[in-house]
Amino acid sequence: MRKTKRMLAVALAATMVFGSSLTAFADEPVTSGGTNGSGTSEGHVEKELINVVLPTVPSGSTPFAYTMDPERLIQETDAAKYAEGTVFPEEDDTGVYFLTAENTYANASNTLQAINKSSCAITLTVKVKTTQNTAKDIALATSSTVATTGTPNLYLGLKVGNETKVVSAEEQTVTKNIAGVPSNFEVAVQTNAETGAKSYVYQEKASATTWKAMNLSMEGAVSNLAVESDTTAPTVNVTWSYAKAADDAEAATDAVDYTAQSAPAIATTSYNYNRTESLPITLSFGVGD
C-alpha cells in the first residue's frame, strides 16, 4: 500500500512539471516570419495595325484615260461616230472626256479611293506627270483656264481630296495624312488550335465598317480651237504609295467616310418546312449604296 502511494506521488509530480513546461512554451510570442511570391507579366500587345486599301483599278480598265475634242466634233455630229445611246456632257462641256460607265462619258473621271483601315494614321503620297507621246502633242495649260485664242492647249488636273494639281511634264506630288480609327479595334484572347495555349491579340472588331478614305480623280479641258490633223495628246501617269504617318501628323480635313459595302444575302439556303408552323428566314439587306 505504501509502495503504491509512493508511485502515485511520483506520477503526479511528473505531470505537474510537464504541464508547467508546456504552458511556458505556448506563451512565447511569434516575432518574425516571411514568404516568397514570384512575379509574372501578362505580356505586351502592340496596339498598332496598318491595313491600307489602295485605289483598285480593274483589269483592262484605265480610269484616267481620256479623249480630247478641241474642235468639238462630237458635239457637232451628236456623237454619230459612237454607238447609239452613248452619252456625252451637254452643259458646260470642256471638250475632254473620261469613260465613266458603259457608253457614258464625263468631263471628269470616276473617283478612286485610298482607304485607311488601320488603327493609326497613314500618309498617302500621290504623284502625277505627263509623258509625251509624240512631238506633235498638244501644249499643256499651266492652269485650269485654257487658251481661247492663239495656240490651243490642254488642261489636266489631278484632284486628291479637295486639292487639285495642274498636270505637266514635271512631276507633281500631293501628300495627305489619313486618320486611323482605333475604336474599330480591340484586345482579344485567341486559343492555339494545336496546343490550347491562350494569348492576347489586337484585332479588328467584327462590327467595324466605317473608315477614313481619300478620293482621287482626274479632270480636263481643252481649247475650242482648230488643231493640226496629226495633233496627239500626252499620256498621264499617276502613282500612289503610303507609309505610317508621323505621330504628330495632322490629319487631313478633306478625308471622307468610307463604309464597307456588302450585298444582300441569305446565309441559309435550304429549309425544312412544316406546314403547321411558321418558317422564319433570316436575311441581311447588306451595307452601302
C-alpha positions in Angstrom: 0.0 0.0 0.0 2.8 2.3 0.9 4.7 1.4 -2.3 1.5 2.2 -4.3 1.1 5.7 -2.7 4.8 6.4 -3.4 4.4 5.6 -7.1 1.3 7.7 -7.4 3.0 10.7 -5.8 5.9 10.4 -8.3 3.5 10.3 -11.2 1.6 13.3 -10.0 4.8 15.3 -9.6 5.9 14.4 -13.2 2.6 15.5 -14.6 2.8 18.9 -12.9 6.3 19.5 -14.2 5.4 18.6 -17.8 2.3 20.7 -17.7 4.2 23.7 -16.4 6.7 23.4 -19.3 4.0 23.3 -21.9 2.3 26.4 -20.6 5.6 28.3 -20.6 6.3 27.3 -24.3 2.8 28.4 -25.6 3.0 31.8 -24.1 6.2 32.8 -26.1 5.3 35.5 -28.9 6.0 35.0 -32.6 8.3 37.9 -33.6 9.1 37.2 -37.3 8.0 35.3 -40.5 8.0 35.6 -44.2 7.1 34.1 -47.6 8.2 34.3 -51.2 6.0 35.3 -54.3 7.3 35.0 -57.8 6.2 37.7 -60.4 4.6 37.2 -63.8 3.6 39.5 -66.6 0.6 39.3 -68.8 2.8 40.5 -71.7 2.5 43.2 -74.3 0.1 43.8 -77.1 1.2 46.1 -79.9 -1.8 48.3 -80.5 -0.9 49.3 -84.0 -2.3 47.6 -87.1 -1.8 49.0 -90.5 -4.1 48.0 -93.3 -4.5 50.3 -96.3 -6.6 49.6 -99.4 -5.0 51.5 -102.3 -7.1 52.5 -105.3 -8.2 49.5 -107.2 -8.1 49.6 -111.0 -10.0 46.6 -112.5 -8.0 44.6 -115.1 -8.3 46.2 -118.5 -9.7 49.4 -117.1 -7.9 52.8 -117.4 -10.0 55.3 -115.4 -7.7 58.2 -116.2 -7.6 57.6 -120.0 -9.2 60.5 -121.8 -10.2 61.8 -125.3 -9.8 65.4 -126.2 -12.0 67.1 -128.8 -10.6 70.6 -129.4 -12.9 71.2 -132.4 -16.0 69.8 -130.7 -16.6 67.3 -133.4 -18.6 65.1 -131.1 -21.0 67.9 -130.2 -21.4 69.0 -133.8 -22.3 65.5 -135.0 -24.4 64.5 -132.0 -21.9 61.7 -131.3 -22.8 59.9 -134.5 -19.4 58.2 -134.6 -20.2 56.4 -131.3 -22.7 53.7 -130.5 -26.4 54.7 -130.4 -27.3 55.9 -126.9 -23.8 57.0 -126.0 -24.0 59.8 -123.5 -21.7 62.9 -123.5 -21.9 66.1 -121.4 -24.3 68.7 -122.7 -23.9 71.6 -120.3 -20.5 73.3 -119.5 -18.8 70.7 -121.8 -15.0 71.2 -121.6 -14.1 69.0 -124.6 -12.2 66.4 -122.6 -13.9 63.1 -121.9 -13.4 60.2 -119.5 -15.3 56.9 -119.8 -17.3 56.6 -116.5 -19.7 53.8 -117.4 -20.7 51.8 -120.5 -21.3 54.2 -123.3 -21.1 57.1 -120.8 -18.6 59.9 -120.8 -17.9 62.8 -118.5 -15.5 65.8 -118.2 -14.1 64.2 -115.0 -13.1 60.6 -114.3 -14.6 58.2 -111.9 -13.4 58.6 -108.3 -10.8 56.2 -106.9 -10.3 55.8 -103.2 -7.4 55.1 -100.9 -8.9 53.7 -97.7 -7.1 53.6 -94.4 -8.4 50.6 -92.4 -5.7 51.0 -89.8 -5.6 51.8 -86.1 -3.2 54.7 -86.8 -2.8 57.5 -89.3 -1.0 56.9 -92.6 0.5 59.3 -95.1 -0.7 58.9 -98.7 1.6 60.1 -101.4 0.3 60.6 -104.9 2.5 61.6 -107.8 1.4 62.7 -111.3 3.1 63.8 -114.5 2.6 63.5 -118.3 4.6 61.6 -120.7 5.0 62.8 -124.3 3.5 60.5 -126.9 4.9 62.3 -130.0 6.5 65.6 -130.9 3.0 66.7 -132.0 1.5 66.5 -128.5 -0.8 69.4 -127.8 0.6 72.1 -125.5 -0.3 71.8 -121.8 -2.0 74.6 -120.0 -0.5 76.0 -116.8 -3.9 76.5 -115.1 -7.4 75.2 -115.4 -8.2 78.1 -117.8 -7.3 77.1 -121.4 -6.5 79.4 -124.3 -9.4 80.9 -126.2 -7.2 82.3 -129.0 -3.9 81.5 -130.5 -2.3 78.2 -129.8 -4.7 75.6 -128.4 -3.7 73.9 -125.2 -4.9 71.1 -122.9 -5.6 71.2 -119.1 -5.4 68.1 -117.0 -5.9 68.3 -113.2 -5.4 65.6 -110.6 -7.7 66.1 -107.7 -6.7 64.5 -104.3 -9.3 65.3 -101.7 -10.0 69.0 -102.2 -6.6 69.8 -103.6 -6.0 69.9 -107.4 -2.7 69.8 -109.1 -2.2 71.1 -112.7 -0.6 68.2 -114.5 2.5 68.8 -116.5 5.7 67.1 -117.7 7.2 68.0 -114.3 6.2 65.5 -111.6 3.8 66.9 -109.0 3.3 65.4 -105.6 0.4 65.5 -103.2 0.6 64.1 -99.6 -2.4 63.6 -97.3 -2.5 62.2 -93.8 -5.5 59.9 -93.4 -6.6 59.2 -89.9 -6.9 55.7 -88.5 -9.9 54.5 -86.4 -8.6 53.0 -83.2 -12.1 52.5 -81.9 -12.5 49.8 -84.6 -10.0 47.6 -82.9 -10.0 45.6 -79.6 -7.7 43.4 -77.5 -9.0 39.8 -77.6 -7.8 36.3 -76.5 -7.1 33.6 -79.0 -6.5 29.9 -78.4 -3.9 27.9 -80.3 -5.7 25.2 -82.1 -2.8 22.7 -81.5 -1.6 23.4 -78.0 -4.6 25.0 -76.5 -2.5 27.9 -75.2 -4.2 31.3 -74.9 -2.7 34.6 -75.9 -3.6 38.2 -76.4 -4.1 39.7 -79.8 -5.0 43.2 -81.1 -7.7 42.7 -83.8 -10.3 44.5 -85.9 -13.8 44.3 -84.4 -16.4 42.4 -86.3 -18.6 45.4 -86.2 -16.0 47.7 -87.9 -17.5 49.1 -91.1 -16.7 52.8 -91.3 -13.2 54.1 -92.1 -11.5 57.2 -93.4 -10.6 57.5 -97.1 -9.2 59.9 -99.7 -10.7 60.5 -103.1 -8.7 60.7 -106.3 -10.0 61.8 -109.7 -8.9 63.5 -112.9 -10.5 66.4 -114.8 -9.7 68.1 -118.0 -10.4 70.8 -120.5 -9.2 71.7 -124.0 -9.3 74.9 -126.1 -12.1 75.1 -128.5 -9.7 75.9 -131.4 -8.6 74.2 -134.6 -5.7 71.8 -134.4 -3.5 70.1 -137.0 -4.8 66.7 -138.1 -1.8 64.9 -136.6 -2.0 66.5 -133.2 -1.7 64.0 -130.4 -2.4 64.0 -126.6 0.1 63.1 -123.9 -0.2 60.2 -121.5 -0.9 60.9 -117.9 0.9 58.9 -115.3 -0.4 58.6 -111.7 1.2 56.6 -108.9 0.4 56.2 -105.2 2.0 54.8 -102.1 1.7 55.1 -98.3 3.6 54.9 -95.1 2.8 55.2 -91.4 2.3 58.8 -90.6 4.4 60.6 -88.0 3.0 60.6 -84.5 2.4 64.3 -84.6 1.0 64.4 -88.2 -2.2 66.5 -88.6 -5.0 64.5 -90.2 -6.3 65.8 -93.5 -9.7 67.6 -93.1 -10.8 66.6 -96.7 -10.8 62.8 -96.0 -14.2 61.2 -96.4 -16.1 58.5 -94.6 -15.9 55.1 -96.2 -18.5 52.4 -95.3 -17.7 48.8 -96.3 -20.0 47.5 -98.9 -21.8 44.2 -98.6 -24.6 42.8 -100.8 -27.9 41.5 -99.5 -27.6 37.8 -98.6 -29.5 34.9 -97.1 -27.0 32.8 -95.1 -29.1 29.6 -95.0 -30.2 28.4 -98.5 -32.1 25.2 -97.5 -35.0 24.9 -95.1 -37.4 22.1 -93.9 -40.9 23.4 -93.9 -43.6 22.2 -91.6 -47.0 23.4 -92.9 -48.4 23.7 -89.4 -45.7 26.1 -88.2 -44.3 29.4 -89.4 -40.9 29.4 -91.1 -38.7 32.3 -90.1 -35.9 33.1 -92.7 -33.1 35.4 -91.6 -31.5 37.6 -94.2 -29.2 40.6 -94.5 -30.0 43.7 -96.6 -26.3 44.5 -96.9 -24.5 47.7 -96.2 -23.7 50.6 -98.6 -25.3 52.0 -101.7 
